[in-house]
Amino acid sequence: MTHVDGNALAGAFATTLGIDITATIGRCRGCGNSFDLARTHAFITAMGAVMRCSDCQAVLAVIVQNPREALVNLSGLAYITVPSL
Ligand SMILES: [Zn+2]
């Protein structure tokens, strides 16, 4: 399956979480590297989307949407840094 860069998930995160986390820096739980989430790998299907670490390919985040709700799993991220307003 081919991927696009993490920027492709900007709208999905903004819609489900109210924040575009692809504009933040995150740390991968798998390899410990920190990077702009915009440069991760995004795999998008009709069922949902997966964000993977571009360094170690660990799953960082998953978004699954159904007509009633969205399920968002961010367990592959140790943290994200959100700039102060
Ligand atoms: Zn990683």
PDB file of the backbone (N, CA, C, O) and the ligand in Angstrom, with CONECT records:
HET     ZN  A 101       1
ATOM      1  N   MET A   1       0.851  -1.181   0.000  1.00  0.00           N
ATOM      2  CA  MET A   1       0.000   0.000   0.000  1.00  0.00           C
ATOM      3  C   MET A   1       0.894   1.241   0.000  1.00  0.00           C
ATOM      4  O   MET A   1       1.864   1.322   0.754  1.00  0.00           O
ATOM      5  N   THR A   2       0.562   2.175  -0.832  1.00  0.00           N
ATOM      6  CA  THR A   2       1.367   3.391  -0.898  1.00  0.00           C
ATOM      7  C   THR A   2       0.904   4.396   0.162  1.00  0.00           C
ATOM      8  O   THR A   2      -0.222   4.330   0.655  1.00  0.00           O
ATOM      9  N   HIS A   3       1.773   5.297   0.486  1.00  0.00           N
ATOM     10  CA  HIS A   3       1.442   6.291   1.497  1.00  0.00           C
ATOM     11  C   HIS A   3       1.641   7.692   0.933  1.00  0.00           C
ATOM     12  O   HIS A   3       2.288   7.897  -0.094  1.00  0.00           O
ATOM     13  N   VAL A   4       1.059   8.640   1.648  1.00  0.00           N
ATOM     14  CA  VAL A   4       1.277  10.063   1.381  1.00  0.00           C
ATOM     15  C   VAL A   4       1.866  10.649   2.659  1.00  0.00           C
ATOM     16  O   VAL A   4       1.959   9.950   3.667  1.00  0.00           O
ATOM     17  N   ASP A   5       2.261  11.905   2.635  1.00  0.00           N
ATOM     18  CA  ASP A   5       2.839  12.437   3.870  1.00  0.00           C
ATOM     19  C   ASP A   5       1.735  12.827   4.858  1.00  0.00           C
ATOM     20  O   ASP A   5       0.566  12.968   4.501  1.00  0.00           O
ATOM     21  N   GLY A   6       2.153  12.991   6.096  1.00  0.00           N
ATOM     22  CA  GLY A   6       1.215  13.225   7.184  1.00  0.00           C
ATOM     23  C   GLY A   6       0.314  14.425   6.998  1.00  0.00           C
ATOM     24  O   GLY A   6      -0.759  14.492   7.599  1.00  0.00           O
ATOM     25  N   ASN A   7       0.729  15.374   6.175  1.00  0.00           N
ATOM     26  CA  ASN A   7      -0.131  16.537   5.913  1.00  0.00           C
ATOM     27  C   ASN A   7      -1.513  16.139   5.439  1.00  0.00           C
ATOM     28  O   ASN A   7      -2.482  16.871   5.642  1.00  0.00           O
ATOM     29  N   ALA A   8      -1.605  14.987   4.814  1.00  0.00           N
ATOM     30  CA  ALA A   8      -2.890  14.529   4.278  1.00  0.00           C
ATOM     31  C   ALA A   8      -3.917  14.269   5.382  1.00  0.00           C
ATOM     32  O   ALA A   8      -5.116  14.188   5.115  1.00  0.00           O
ATOM     33  N   LEU A   9      -3.439  14.139   6.623  1.00  0.00           N
ATOM     34  CA  LEU A   9      -4.357  13.879   7.733  1.00  0.00           C
ATOM     35  C   LEU A   9      -4.736  15.150   8.500  1.00  0.00           C
ATOM     36  O   LEU A   9      -5.442  15.078   9.506  1.00  0.00           O
ATOM     37  N   ALA A  10      -4.279  16.289   8.038  1.00  0.00           N
ATOM     38  CA  ALA A  10      -4.534  17.553   8.735  1.00  0.00           C
ATOM     39  C   ALA A  10      -6.029  17.774   8.956  1.00  0.00           C
ATOM     40  O   ALA A  10      -6.454  18.092  10.067  1.00  0.00           O
ATOM     41  N   GLY A  11      -6.809  17.611   7.923  1.00  0.00           N
ATOM     42  CA  GLY A  11      -8.249  17.839   8.028  1.00  0.00           C
ATOM     43  C   GLY A  11      -8.932  16.833   8.931  1.00  0.00           C
ATOM     44  O   GLY A  11      -9.837  17.184   9.688  1.00  0.00           O
ATOM     45  N   ALA A  12      -8.505  15.586   8.855  1.00  0.00           N
ATOM     46  CA  ALA A  12      -9.120  14.536   9.681  1.00  0.00           C
ATOM     47  C   ALA A  12      -8.877  14.808  11.162  1.00  0.00           C
ATOM     48  O   ALA A  12      -9.789  14.645  11.973  1.00  0.00           O
ATOM     49  N   PHE A  13      -7.665  15.219  11.527  1.00  0.00           N
ATOM     50  CA  PHE A  13      -7.393  15.523  12.934  1.00  0.00           C
ATOM     51  C   PHE A  13      -8.097  16.803  13.363  1.00  0.00           C
ATOM     52  O   PHE A  13      -8.622  16.874  14.474  1.00  0.00           O
ATOM     53  N   ALA A  14      -8.115  17.801  12.514  1.00  0.00           N
ATOM     54  CA  ALA A  14      -8.786  19.050  12.860  1.00  0.00           C
ATOM     55  C   ALA A  14     -10.274  18.813  13.084  1.00  0.00           C
ATOM     56  O   ALA A  14     -10.869  19.405  13.984  1.00  0.00           O
ATOM     57  N   THR A  15     -10.871  17.958  12.277  1.00  0.00           N
ATOM     58  CA  THR A  15     -12.299  17.672  12.409  1.00  0.00           C
ATOM     59  C   THR A  15     -12.601  16.854  13.664  1.00  0.00           C
ATOM     60  O   THR A  15     -13.568  17.140  14.370  1.00  0.00           O
ATOM     61  N   THR A  16     -11.779  15.837  13.947  1.00  0.00           N
ATOM     62  CA  THR A  16     -12.084  14.940  15.062  1.00  0.00           C
ATOM     63  C   THR A  16     -11.612  15.481  16.409  1.00  0.00           C
ATOM     64  O   THR A  16     -12.291  15.289  17.417  1.00  0.00           O
ATOM     65  N   LEU A  17     -10.449  16.162  16.446  1.00  0.00           N
ATOM     66  CA  LEU A  17      -9.884  16.606  17.718  1.00  0.00           C
ATOM     67  C   LEU A  17      -9.970  18.116  17.927  1.00  0.00           C
ATOM     68  O   LEU A  17      -9.766  18.603  19.039  1.00  0.00           O
ATOM     69  N   GLY A  18     -10.267  18.846  16.876  1.00  0.00           N
ATOM     70  CA  GLY A  18     -10.295  20.290  16.996  1.00  0.00           C
ATOM     71  C   GLY A  18      -8.910  20.907  16.913  1.00  0.00           C
ATOM     72  O   GLY A  18      -8.756  22.106  17.144  1.00  0.00           O
ATOM     73  N   ILE A  19      -7.895  20.106  16.588  1.00  0.00           N
ATOM     74  CA  ILE A  19      -6.539  20.602  16.442  1.00  0.00           C
ATOM     75  C   ILE A  19      -5.880  19.791  15.322  1.00  0.00           C
ATOM     76  O   ILE A  19      -6.075  18.582  15.200  1.00  0.00           O
ATOM     77  N   ASP A  20      -5.113  20.489  14.532  1.00  0.00           N
ATOM     78  CA  ASP A  20      -4.367  19.804  13.476  1.00  0.00           C
ATOM     79  C   ASP A  20      -3.031  19.362  14.058  1.00  0.00           C
ATOM     80  O   ASP A  20      -2.088  20.152  14.109  1.00  0.00           O
ATOM     81  N   ILE A  21      -2.939  18.111  14.496  1.00  0.00           N
ATOM     82  CA  ILE A  21      -1.690  17.677  15.129  1.00  0.00           C
ATOM     83  C   ILE A  21      -0.572  17.494  14.113  1.00  0.00           C
ATOM     84  O   ILE A  21       0.586  17.336  14.502  1.00  0.00           O
ATOM     85  N   THR A  22      -0.886  17.512  12.830  1.00  0.00           N
ATOM     86  CA  THR A  22       0.197  17.395  11.850  1.00  0.00           C
ATOM     87  C   THR A  22       1.045  18.666  11.831  1.00  0.00           C
ATOM     88  O   THR A  22       2.124  18.682  11.238  1.00  0.00           O
ATOM     89  N   ALA A  23       0.565  19.731  12.476  1.00  0.00           N
ATOM     90  CA  ALA A  23       1.331  20.975  12.567  1.00  0.00           C
ATOM     91  C   ALA A  23       2.169  21.014  13.842  1.00  0.00           C
ATOM     92  O   ALA A  23       2.756  22.047  14.164  1.00  0.00           O
ATOM     93  N   THR A  24       2.230  19.900  14.569  1.00  0.00           N
ATOM     94  CA  THR A  24       2.989  19.847  15.815  1.00  0.00           C
ATOM     95  C   THR A  24       4.180  18.895  15.670  1.00  0.00           C
ATOM     96  O   THR A  24       4.334  18.202  14.664  1.00  0.00           O
ATOM     97  N   ILE A  25       5.007  18.888  16.705  1.00  0.00           N
ATOM     98  CA  ILE A  25       6.120  17.940  16.777  1.00  0.00           C
ATOM     99  C   ILE A  25       5.694  16.828  17.724  1.00  0.00           C
ATOM    100  O   ILE A  25       5.156  17.092  18.799  1.00  0.00           O
ATOM    101  N   GLY A  26       5.934  15.589  17.324  1.00  0.00           N
ATOM    102  CA  GLY A  26       5.584  14.450  18.153  1.00  0.00           C
ATOM    103  C   GLY A  26       6.775  13.535  18.357  1.00  0.00           C
ATOM    104  O   GLY A  26       7.745  13.572  17.600  1.00  0.00           O
ATOM    105  N   ARG A  27       6.685  12.713  19.393  1.00  0.00           N
ATOM    106  CA  ARG A  27       7.738  11.729  19.666  1.00  0.00           C
ATOM    107  C   ARG A  27       7.172  10.328  19.508  1.00  0.00           C
ATOM    108  O   ARG A  27       6.138   9.991  20.085  1.00  0.00           O
ATOM    109  N   CYS A  28       7.859   9.525  18.725  1.00  0.00           N
ATOM    110  CA  CYS A  28       7.449   8.143  18.464  1.00  0.00           C
ATOM    111  C   CYS A  28       7.774   7.271  19.676  1.00  0.00           C
ATOM    112  O   CYS A  28       8.887   7.316  20.200  1.00  0.00           O
ATOM    113  N   ARG A  29       6.791   6.476  20.118  1.00  0.00           N
ATOM    114  CA  ARG A  29       7.048   5.541  21.212  1.00  0.00           C
ATOM    115  C   ARG A  29       7.947   4.393  20.763  1.00  0.00           C
ATOM    116  O   ARG A  29       8.634   3.776  21.576  1.00  0.00           O
ATOM    117  N   GLY A  30       7.934   4.115  19.469  1.00  0.00           N
ATOM    118  CA  GLY A  30       8.705   2.986  18.959  1.00  0.00           C
ATOM    119  C   GLY A  30      10.202   3.243  18.945  1.00  0.00           C
ATOM    120  O   GLY A  30      10.969   2.457  19.501  1.00  0.00           O
ATOM    121  N   CYS A  31      10.624   4.324  18.323  1.00  0.00           N
ATOM    122  CA  CYS A  31      12.060   4.596  18.166  1.00  0.00           C
ATOM    123  C   CYS A  31      12.542   5.765  19.012  1.00  0.00           C
ATOM    124  O   CYS A  31      13.748   5.961  19.161  1.00  0.00           O
ATOM    125  N   GLY A  32      11.633   6.531  19.561  1.00  0.00           N
ATOM    126  CA  GLY A  32      12.025   7.639  20.417  1.00  0.00           C
ATOM    127  C   GLY A  32      12.400   8.908  19.672  1.00  0.00           C
ATOM    128  O   GLY A  32      12.750   9.911  20.294  1.00  0.00           O
ATOM    129  N   ASN A  33      12.333   8.877  18.351  1.00  0.00           N
ATOM    130  CA  ASN A  33      12.663  10.073  17.570  1.00  0.00           C
ATOM    131  C   ASN A  33      11.522  11.086  17.649  1.00  0.00           C
ATOM    132  O   ASN A  33      10.352  10.719  17.754  1.00  0.00           O
ATOM    133  N   SER A  34      11.887  12.360  17.596  1.00  0.00           N
ATOM    134  CA  SER A  34      10.914  13.448  17.553  1.00  0.00           C
ATOM    135  C   SER A  34      11.000  14.112  16.194  1.00  0.00           C
ATOM    136  O   SER A  34      12.089  14.257  15.638  1.00  0.00           O
ATOM    137  N   PHE A  35       9.859  14.515  15.657  1.00  0.00           N
ATOM    138  CA  PHE A  35       9.826  15.077  14.307  1.00  0.00           C
ATOM    139  C   PHE A  35       8.494  15.778  14.069  1.00  0.00           C
ATOM    140  O   PHE A  35       7.529  15.590  14.810  1.00  0.00           O
ATOM    141  N   ASP A  36       8.469  16.590  13.017  1.00  0.00           N
ATOM    142  CA  ASP A  36       7.210  17.209  12.582  1.00  0.00           C
ATOM    143  C   ASP A  36       6.264  16.100  12.131  1.00  0.00           C
ATOM    144  O   ASP A  36       6.635  15.274  11.297  1.00  0.00           O
ATOM    145  N   LEU A  37       5.072  16.074  12.660  1.00  0.00           N
ATOM    146  CA  LEU A  37       4.130  15.009  12.277  1.00  0.00           C
ATOM    147  C   LEU A  37       3.689  15.145  10.831  1.00  0.00           C
ATOM    148  O   LEU A  37       3.137  14.205  10.258  1.00  0.00           O
ATOM    149  N   ALA A  38       3.925  16.303  10.240  1.00  0.00           N
ATOM    150  CA  ALA A  38       3.606  16.486   8.821  1.00  0.00           C
ATOM    151  C   ALA A  38       4.458  15.584   7.933  1.00  0.00           C
ATOM    152  O   ALA A  38       4.062  15.274   6.810  1.00  0.00           O
ATOM    153  N   ARG A  39       5.627  15.157   8.424  1.00  0.00           N
ATOM    154  CA  ARG A  39       6.496  14.331   7.593  1.00  0.00           C
ATOM    155  C   ARG A  39       6.373  12.830   7.880  1.00  0.00           C
ATOM    156  O   ARG A  39       7.190  12.033   7.418  1.00  0.00           O
ATOM    157  N   THR A  40       5.356  12.459   8.639  1.00  0.00           N
ATOM    158  CA  THR A  40       5.106  11.035   8.861  1.00  0.00           C
ATOM    159  C   THR A  40       4.500  10.425   7.599  1.00  0.00           C
ATOM    160  O   THR A  40       4.279  11.121   6.608  1.00  0.00           O
ATOM    161  N   HIS A  41       4.236   9.141   7.644  1.00  0.00           N
ATOM    162  CA  HIS A  41       3.604   8.459   6.518  1.00  0.00           C
ATOM    163  C   HIS A  41       2.128   8.229   6.841  1.00  0.00           C
ATOM    164  O   HIS A  41       1.795   7.714   7.908  1.00  0.00           O
ATOM    165  N   ALA A  42       1.261   8.606   5.931  1.00  0.00           N
ATOM    166  CA  ALA A  42      -0.180   8.442   6.121  1.00  0.00           C
ATOM    167  C   ALA A  42      -0.710   7.406   5.132  1.00  0.00           C
ATOM    168  O   ALA A  42      -0.419   7.461   3.937  1.00  0.00           O
ATOM    169  N   PHE A  43      -1.483   6.473   5.646  1.00  0.00           N
ATOM    170  CA  PHE A  43      -2.130   5.441   4.833  1.00  0.00           C
ATOM    171  C   PHE A  43      -3.635   5.642   4.994  1.00  0.00           C
ATOM    172  O   PHE A  43      -4.172   5.487   6.091  1.00  0.00           O
ATOM    173  N   ILE A  44      -4.305   5.981   3.916  1.00  0.00           N
ATOM    174  CA  ILE A  44      -5.720   6.366   3.996  1.00  0.00           C
ATOM    175  C   ILE A  44      -6.558   5.382   3.198  1.00  0.00           C
ATOM    176  O   ILE A  44      -6.281   5.114   2.029  1.00  0.00           O
ATOM    177  N   THR A  45      -7.594   4.845   3.849  1.00  0.00           N
ATOM    178  CA  THR A  45      -8.532   3.938   3.179  1.00  0.00           C
ATOM    179  C   THR A  45      -9.947   4.434   3.455  1.00  0.00           C
ATOM    180  O   THR A  45     -10.143   5.409   4.180  1.00  0.00           O
ATOM    181  N   ALA A  46     -10.911   3.766   2.881  1.00  0.00           N
ATOM    182  CA  ALA A  46     -12.305   4.136   3.115  1.00  0.00           C
ATOM    183  C   ALA A  46     -12.701   3.913   4.568  1.00  0.00           C
ATOM    184  O   ALA A  46     -13.616   4.570   5.065  1.00  0.00           O
ATOM    185  N   MET A  47     -12.025   2.994   5.258  1.00  0.00           N
ATOM    186  CA  MET A  47     -12.370   2.669   6.652  1.00  0.00           C
ATOM    187  C   MET A  47     -11.738   3.625   7.649  1.00  0.00           C
ATOM    188  O   MET A  47     -12.228   3.769   8.769  1.00  0.00           O
ATOM    189  N   GLY A  48     -10.656   4.278   7.253  1.00  0.00           N
ATOM    190  CA  GLY A  48      -9.978   5.161   8.186  1.00  0.00           C
ATOM    191  C   GLY A  48      -8.579   5.473   7.723  1.00  0.00           C
ATOM    192  O   GLY A  48      -8.223   5.262   6.564  1.00  0.00           O
ATOM    193  N   ALA A  49      -7.792   5.980   8.647  1.00  0.00           N
ATOM    194  CA  ALA A  49      -6.434   6.403   8.303  1.00  0.00           C
ATOM    195  C   ALA A  49      -5.462   5.976   9.385  1.00  0.00           C
ATOM    196  O   ALA A  49      -5.809   5.911  10.565  1.00  0.00           O
ATOM    197  N   VAL A  50      -4.231   5.686   8.963  1.00  0.00           N
ATOM    198  CA  VAL A  50      -3.162   5.314   9.885  1.00  0.00           C
ATOM    199  C   VAL A  50      -1.981   6.236   9.630  1.00  0.00           C
ATOM    200  O   VAL A  50      -1.597   6.470   8.485  1.00  0.00           O
ATOM    201  N   MET A  51      -1.407   6.759  10.713  1.00  0.00           N
ATOM    202  CA  MET A  51      -0.177   7.557  10.637  1.00  0.00           C
ATOM    203  C   MET A  51       0.951   6.693  11.169  1.00  0.00           C
ATOM    204  O   MET A  51       0.879   6.178  12.285  1.00  0.00           O
ATOM    205  N   ARG A  52       2.000   6.538  10.358  1.00  0.00           N
ATOM    206  CA  ARG A  52       3.147   5.725  10.778  1.00  0.00           C
ATOM    207  C   ARG A  52       4.402   6.576  10.846  1.00  0.00           C
ATOM    208  O   ARG A  52       4.546   7.561  10.121  1.00  0.00           O
ATOM    209  N   CYS A  53       5.303   6.183  11.724  1.00  0.00           N
ATOM    210  CA  CYS A  53       6.600   6.839  11.859  1.00  0.00           C
ATOM    211  C   CYS A  53       7.387   6.639  10.565  1.00  0.00           C
ATOM    212  O   CYS A  53       7.478   5.524  10.051  1.00  0.00           O
ATOM    213  N   SER A  54       7.947   7.718  10.049  1.00  0.00           N
ATOM    214  CA  SER A  54       8.725   7.597   8.817  1.00  0.00           C
ATOM    215  C   SER A  54      10.111   7.024   9.086  1.00  0.00           C
ATOM    216  O   SER A  54      10.816   6.670   8.141  1.00  0.00           O
ATOM    217  N   ASP A  55      10.520   6.922  10.348  1.00  0.00           N
ATOM    218  CA  ASP A  55      11.824   6.366  10.686  1.00  0.00           C
ATOM    219  C   ASP A  55      11.750   4.867  10.967  1.00  0.00           C
ATOM    220  O   ASP A  55      12.576   4.108  10.460  1.00  0.00           O
ATOM    221  N   CYS A  56      10.767   4.424  11.774  1.00  0.00           N
ATOM    222  CA  CYS A  56      10.720   3.001  12.160  1.00  0.00           C
ATOM    223  C   CYS A  56       9.430   2.305  11.718  1.00  0.00           C
ATOM    224  O   CYS A  56       9.286   1.100  11.926  1.00  0.00           O
ATOM    225  N   GLN A  57       8.510   3.021  11.126  1.00  0.00           N
ATOM    226  CA  GLN A  57       7.238   2.482  10.621  1.00  0.00           C
ATOM    227  C   GLN A  57       6.249   2.075  11.716  1.00  0.00           C
ATOM    228  O   GLN A  57       5.228   1.459  11.411  1.00  0.00           O
ATOM    229  N   ALA A  58       6.526   2.403  12.984  1.00  0.00           N
ATOM    230  CA  ALA A  58       5.560   2.115  14.055  1.00  0.00           C
ATOM    231  C   ALA A  58       4.276   2.901  13.804  1.00  0.00           C
ATOM    232  O   ALA A  58       4.312   4.000  13.251  1.00  0.00           O
ATOM    233  N   VAL A  59       3.148   2.336  14.210  1.00  0.00           N
ATOM    234  CA  VAL A  59       1.877   3.055  14.107  1.00  0.00           C
ATOM    235  C   VAL A  59       1.834   4.131  15.181  1.00  0.00           C
ATOM    236  O   VAL A  59       1.963   3.838  16.369  1.00  0.00           O
ATOM    237  N   LEU A  60       1.653   5.374  14.760  1.00  0.00           N
ATOM    238  CA  LEU A  60       1.591   6.498  15.684  1.00  0.00           C
ATOM    239  C   LEU A  60       0.159   6.841  16.049  1.00  0.00           C
ATOM    240  O   LEU A  60      -0.141   7.126  17.208  1.00  0.00           O
ATOM    241  N   ALA A  61      -0.727   6.816  15.059  1.00  0.00           N
ATOM    242  CA  ALA A  61      -2.106   7.230  15.285  1.00  0.00           C
ATOM    243  C   ALA A  61      -3.023   6.534  14.285  1.00  0.00           C
ATOM    244  O   ALA A  61      -2.626   6.205  13.167  1.00  0.00           O
ATOM    245  N   VAL A  62      -4.266   6.321  14.727  1.00  0.00           N
ATOM    246  CA  VAL A  62      -5.279   5.708  13.876  1.00  0.00           C
ATOM    247  C   VAL A  62      -6.568   6.504  14.038  1.00  0.00           C
ATOM    248  O   VAL A  62      -6.953   6.853  15.154  1.00  0.00           O
ATOM    249  N   ILE A  63      -7.225   6.786  12.936  1.00  0.00           N
ATOM    250  CA  ILE A  63      -8.539   7.443  12.966  1.00  0.00           C
ATOM    251  C   ILE A  63      -9.512   6.548  12.211  1.00  0.00           C
ATOM    252  O   ILE A  63      -9.286   6.207  11.050  1.00  0.00           O
ATOM    253  N   VAL A  64     -10.589   6.174  12.875  1.00  0.00           N
ATOM    254  CA  VAL A  64     -11.651   5.407  12.231  1.00  0.00           C
ATOM    255  C   VAL A  64     -12.939   6.181  12.431  1.00  0.00           C
ATOM    256  O   VAL A  64     -13.294   6.526  13.558  1.00  0.00           O
ATOM    257  N   GLN A  65     -13.634   6.453  11.350  1.00  0.00           N
ATOM    258  CA  GLN A  65     -14.878   7.211  11.453  1.00  0.00           C
ATOM    259  C   GLN A  65     -16.046   6.354  11.019  1.00  0.00           C
ATOM    260  O   GLN A  65     -15.966   5.601  10.048  1.00  0.00           O
ATOM    261  N   ASN A  66     -17.132   6.484  11.762  1.00  0.00           N
ATOM    262  CA  ASN A  66     -18.392   5.877  11.340  1.00  0.00           C
ATOM    263  C   ASN A  66     -19.433   6.991  11.368  1.00  0.00           C
ATOM    264  O   ASN A  66     -19.117   8.109  11.776  1.00  0.00           O
ATOM    265  N   PRO A  67     -20.636   6.722  10.956  1.00  0.00           N
ATOM    266  CA  PRO A  67     -21.618   7.816  10.862  1.00  0.00           C
ATOM    267  C   PRO A  67     -21.904   8.525  12.188  1.00  0.00           C
ATOM    268  O   PRO A  67     -22.320   9.683  12.177  1.00  0.00           O
ATOM    269  N   ARG A  68     -21.695   7.867  13.320  1.00  0.00           N
ATOM    270  CA  ARG A  68     -22.040   8.454  14.608  1.00  0.00           C
ATOM    271  C   ARG A  68     -20.872   9.061  15.364  1.00  0.00           C
ATOM    272  O   ARG A  68     -21.061   9.962  16.181  1.00  0.00           O
ATOM    273  N   GLU A  69     -19.643   8.566  15.094  1.00  0.00           N
ATOM    274  CA  GLU A  69     -18.512   9.015  15.906  1.00  0.00           C
ATOM    275  C   GLU A  69     -17.194   8.710  15.216  1.00  0.00           C
ATOM    276  O   GLU A  69     -17.135   8.011  14.204  1.00  0.00           O
ATOM    277  N   ALA A  70     -16.160   9.251  15.793  1.00  0.00           N
ATOM    278  CA  ALA A  70     -14.805   8.959  15.316  1.00  0.00           C
ATOM    279  C   ALA A  70     -14.016   8.345  16.461  1.00  0.00           C
ATOM    280  O   ALA A  70     -14.119   8.794  17.603  1.00  0.00           O
ATOM    281  N   LEU A  71     -13.230   7.323  16.159  1.00  0.00           N
ATOM    282  CA  LEU A  71     -12.335   6.719  17.139  1.00  0.00           C
ATOM    283  C   LEU A  71     -10.925   7.154  16.780  1.00  0.00           C
ATOM    284  O   LEU A  71     -10.465   6.945  15.658  1.00  0.00           O
ATOM    285  N   VAL A  72     -10.247   7.757  17.738  1.00  0.00           N
ATOM    286  CA  VAL A  72      -8.897   8.259  17.495  1.00  0.00           C
ATOM    287  C   VAL A  72      -7.956   7.603  18.507  1.00  0.00           C
ATOM    288  O   VAL A  72      -8.144   7.740  19.716  1.00  0.00           O
ATOM    289  N   ASN A  73      -6.959   6.902  18.015  1.00  0.00           N
ATOM    290  CA  ASN A  73      -5.961   6.252  18.860  1.00  0.00           C
ATOM    291  C   ASN A  73      -4.626   6.952  18.621  1.00  0.00           C
ATOM    292  O   ASN A  73      -4.120   6.976  17.499  1.00  0.00           O
ATOM    293  N   LEU A  74      -4.072   7.513  19.666  1.00  0.00           N
ATOM    294  CA  LEU A  74      -2.784   8.209  19.564  1.00  0.00           C
ATOM    295  C   LEU A  74      -1.714   7.490  20.375  1.00  0.00           C
ATOM    296  O   LEU A  74      -0.704   8.092  20.737  1.00  0.00           O
ATOM    297  N   SER A  75      -1.923   6.210  20.662  1.00  0.00           N
ATOM    298  CA  SER A  75      -1.051   5.506  21.603  1.00  0.00           C
ATOM    299  C   SER A  75       0.372   5.303  21.099  1.00  0.00           C
ATOM    300  O   SER A  75       1.252   4.966  21.892  1.00  0.00           O
ATOM    301  N   GLY A  76       0.624   5.492  19.827  1.00  0.00           N
ATOM    302  CA  GLY A  76       1.988   5.356  19.318  1.00  0.00           C
ATOM    303  C   GLY A  76       2.831   6.602  19.513  1.00  0.00           C
ATOM    304  O   GLY A  76       4.029   6.607  19.229  1.00  0.00           O
ATOM    305  N   LEU A  77       2.194   7.659  20.001  1.00  0.00           N
ATOM    306  CA  LEU A  77       2.907   8.909  20.255  1.00  0.00           C
ATOM    307  C   LEU A  77       3.194   9.037  21.748  1.00  0.00           C
ATOM    308  O   LEU A  77       2.283   8.966  22.573  1.00  0.00           O
ATOM    309  N   ALA A  78       4.476   9.226  22.088  1.00  0.00           N
ATOM    310  CA  ALA A  78       4.816   9.458  23.485  1.00  0.00           C
ATOM    311  C   ALA A  78       4.240  10.799  23.929  1.00  0.00           C
ATOM    312  O   ALA A  78       3.733  10.937  25.041  1.00  0.00           O
ATOM    313  N   TYR A  79       4.331  11.791  23.029  1.00  0.00           N
ATOM    314  CA  TYR A  79       3.740  13.088  23.279  1.00  0.00           C
ATOM    315  C   TYR A  79       3.738  13.901  21.989  1.00  0.00           C
ATOM    316  O   TYR A  79       4.390  13.538  21.009  1.00  0.00           O
ATOM    317  N   ILE A  80       2.990  15.012  22.005  1.00  0.00           N
ATOM    318  CA  ILE A  80       3.082  16.017  20.958  1.00  0.00           C
ATOM    319  C   ILE A  80       3.331  17.346  21.662  1.00  0.00           C
ATOM    320  O   ILE A  80       2.908  17.547  22.801  1.00  0.00           O
ATOM    321  N   THR A  81       4.014  18.238  20.979  1.00  0.00           N
ATOM    322  CA  THR A  81       4.236  19.570  21.535  1.00  0.00           C
ATOM    323  C   THR A  81       3.324  20.541  20.808  1.00  0.00           C
ATOM    324  O   THR A  81       3.347  20.631  19.581  1.00  0.00           O
ATOM    325  N   VAL A  82       2.534  21.256  21.563  1.00  0.00           N
ATOM    326  CA  VAL A  82       1.577  22.202  21.014  1.00  0.00           C
ATOM    327  C   VAL A  82       2.030  23.601  21.396  1.00  0.00           C
ATOM    328  O   VAL A  82       2.142  23.899  22.585  1.00  0.00           O
ATOM    329  N   PRO A  83       2.296  24.469  20.422  1.00  0.00           N
ATOM    330  CA  PRO A  83       2.748  25.828  20.753  1.00  0.00           C
ATOM    331  C   PRO A  83       1.723  26.572  21.593  1.00  0.00           C
ATOM    332  O   PRO A  83       0.518  26.410  21.402  1.00  0.00           O
ATOM    333  N   SER A  84       2.202  27.382  22.518  1.00  0.00           N
ATOM    334  CA  SER A  84       1.313  28.208  23.332  1.00  0.00           C
ATOM    335  C   SER A  84       0.670  29.271  22.453  1.00  0.00           C
ATOM    336  O   SER A  84       1.262  29.745  21.483  1.00  0.00           O
ATOM    337  N   LEU A  85      -0.549  29.631  22.814  1.00  0.00           N
ATOM    338  CA  LEU A  85      -1.260  30.659  22.062  1.00  0.00           C
ATOM    339  C   LEU A  85      -0.951  32.024  22.607  1.00  0.00           C
ATOM    340  O   LEU A  85      -1.463  33.021  22.099  1.00  0.00           O
TER     341      LEU A  85
HETATM  342 ZN    ZN A 101       9.578   5.618  15.152  1.00  0.00          ZN2+
END
